[in-house]
Amino acid sequence: MLDELEEKIAGFDDDLSGTFDVQEVKEIVEELTRSEEEVGRMKWIIVGVILLSICGFAAMFGITMAANEVSKDSRPNPSGALEDNDGNLVATGTEPGDGNL
């Protein structure tokens, strides 16, 4: 019974002589070259997919941060006073109580 490697090698023996002539060796080298080129293309595809994913995650993070900023009702001005979105000062205070909720 032939193992996988022997079966692959036998597939290149076109005349079933048990030996390889020059043409059969050329076919082996050409298939090896094609396989190496395919592996190289797959590596570039994987790198591209990873880079696109990173760009997508970065864009989603940026959109989330921008949406968070836009949704705020108030923010501090440069002097530290709290202002609403129209630039009006926001009054803050404390509620007197005993501290129990």
C-alpha positions as CSV (number, residue, x, y, z in Angstrom):
1,M,0.0,0.0,0.0
2,L,1.3,3.4,-0.9
3,D,1.5,6.3,1.6
4,E,0.4,9.8,0.6
5,L,3.9,10.9,-0.5
6,E,4.4,7.8,-2.6
7,E,1.1,8.4,-4.3
8,K,1.9,12.0,-5.1
9,I,5.3,11.0,-6.5
10,A,3.7,8.2,-8.6
11,G,1.3,10.7,-10.0
12,F,4.2,12.5,-11.8
13,D,5.5,9.2,-13.3
14,D,3.6,9.6,-16.6
15,D,5.0,6.5,-18.3
16,L,4.8,4.4,-15.1
17,S,8.4,3.4,-15.6
18,G,9.4,3.9,-12.0
19,T,11.9,6.5,-12.9
20,F,11.6,10.2,-13.8
21,D,12.8,11.6,-17.0
22,V,13.6,15.3,-17.6
23,Q,10.0,16.2,-18.5
24,E,8.6,14.6,-15.4
25,V,11.1,16.4,-13.2
26,K,10.1,19.7,-14.9
27,E,6.5,19.0,-14.1
28,I,7.4,18.5,-10.4
29,V,9.4,21.7,-10.3
30,E,6.6,23.7,-12.0
31,E,4.0,22.4,-9.5
32,L,6.3,23.2,-6.6
33,T,6.8,26.7,-8.0
34,R,3.0,27.1,-8.4
35,S,2.4,26.0,-4.8
36,E,5.0,28.4,-3.5
37,E,3.4,31.3,-5.4
38,E,0.0,30.3,-4.1
39,V,1.3,30.3,-0.5
40,G,2.8,33.8,-1.1
41,R,-0.5,35.1,-2.5
42,M,-2.4,33.7,0.5
43,K,0.0,35.4,2.9
44,W,-0.7,38.8,1.2
45,I,-4.4,38.1,1.4
46,I,-4.2,37.3,5.1
47,V,-2.1,40.5,5.7
48,G,-4.7,42.5,3.8
49,V,-7.6,41.1,5.8
50,I,-5.8,41.8,9.1
51,L,-5.0,45.4,8.0
52,L,-8.6,46.0,6.9
53,S,-9.9,44.6,10.2
54,I,-7.6,46.9,12.2
55,C,-8.7,49.9,10.1
56,G,-12.4,48.9,10.6
57,F,-11.9,48.6,14.4
58,A,-10.1,52.0,14.5
59,A,-12.9,53.6,12.5
60,M,-15.6,52.1,14.8
61,F,-13.7,53.3,17.9
62,G,-13.4,56.8,16.4
63,I,-17.1,56.9,15.5
64,T,-18.0,55.7,19.1
65,M,-15.8,58.4,20.7
66,A,-17.3,61.1,18.4
67,A,-20.9,59.9,19.2
68,N,-20.1,60.0,22.9
69,E,-18.8,63.6,22.6
70,V,-21.8,64.8,20.6
71,S,-24.3,63.2,23.0
72,K,-23.1,65.1,26.1
73,D,-25.5,67.7,27.5
74,S,-22.7,69.8,29.2
75,R,-18.9,70.0,29.3
76,P,-16.4,72.2,31.1
77,N,-15.1,75.3,29.4
78,P,-11.4,76.2,29.5
79,S,-11.8,77.9,32.9
80,G,-13.4,74.8,34.4
81,A,-17.0,76.2,34.6
82,L,-19.7,73.8,33.4
83,E,-21.5,74.9,30.2
84,D,-24.4,73.4,28.2
85,N,-24.2,72.9,24.4
86,D,-25.4,76.5,23.8
87,G,-22.6,78.0,26.0
88,N,-24.8,78.9,29.0
89,L,-23.4,78.2,32.4
90,V,-24.9,75.3,34.3
91,A,-25.7,75.8,37.9
92,T,-24.9,73.0,40.3
93,G,-25.5,72.5,43.9
94,T,-26.1,70.1,46.7
95,E,-29.3,68.9,48.2
96,P,-29.4,69.2,52.0
97,G,-30.3,66.0,53.7
98,D,-29.1,63.4,56.2
99,G,-27.1,61.4,53.7
100,N,-29.6,58.5,53.6
101,L,-31.1,57.5,50.3
